[in-house]
């Protein structure tokens, strides 16, 4: 791919922050805002706010954005009484979805209800194509009645058309803590799964497996060593993409301060297999702090189309 699209939200205390924002880059290092830093899409269903965005390009050339149906600005102090635990058990069992053929003309928002009454809130969706089955695995974190809504685990559903989804199944659980914010990538026929561990350690972990939804995943110790150098409990929301030179960039969302200091921090490794991601702030520039999102490789023509589009007509 010739360029990159970052789909994200903004950490603001007003509802306009929890919407869909775009940023663009031609090299993966230097990023520019789209639409003057204003939302590209706005949530009008559910909680009327979205967080934790992901985007996928299907084999048919169609694009889908999915996100957590949650607005702290609208609901945190009212509906949820200022308690994250209330969101975890009583939050939305649906994900928000938009679709497009060209990245500028988007469908109306849909709510995809995936969680049964046994699920808590569905958090942080991500999507990967299964090369063995030719469909798409949508995965997310949630608490569940099976462990009395205790530590969160990762669940998944399969789809071919983003209209019909299979019943959710457990993808993975960590024995000594909850796990959230899963992001899975393929490299040389193997799968690499980033997870935010909520304890032991309270940071990101990286696992390798031979199949997308298999149970043979093992920890990458080199990655553990690098993450141990960071302040614990202040990074989440991994998203990774391949740079033009073949190296991998991992973005981690830093939330350790209030306000302007929040946003993505970049790390670079030679490969996912190597796992030794080195913090590389000096090589990157961002117009503002991007919050929990996903990077998609795009073509030069797609980059130019997004950049030239009159987004103001959406206002």
Buried (B, 14 or more C-beta within 10 A) or exposed (E): BBBBBBBBBBBBEEBBBBBBBBBBBBEBBEBBBBBEEBBBBBBEEBBBBBBBBBBBBBEEEBBBBBBBBBBBBBBBEEEBEEEEEBBBBBBBBBBBBBBBEBBBEBEEBBBBEBBEEEBBBBBBBBBBBBEEEEBBBBBBBBBBEEEEBEBBBBBBBBBBEBEEBBEBEBBBBBEEBBBBBBBBBBBEEEBBBBBBBBBEBBBBBBBBBEEBBEEEBEEBEBBBEBBEEBEEEBBBBBBBBBEEEEBBBBBBBBBEEEEEEBBBBBBBBBBBBEBBBEBBEEEBEBEBBBBBBBBBBBEEEBBBBBEEBEBEEBE
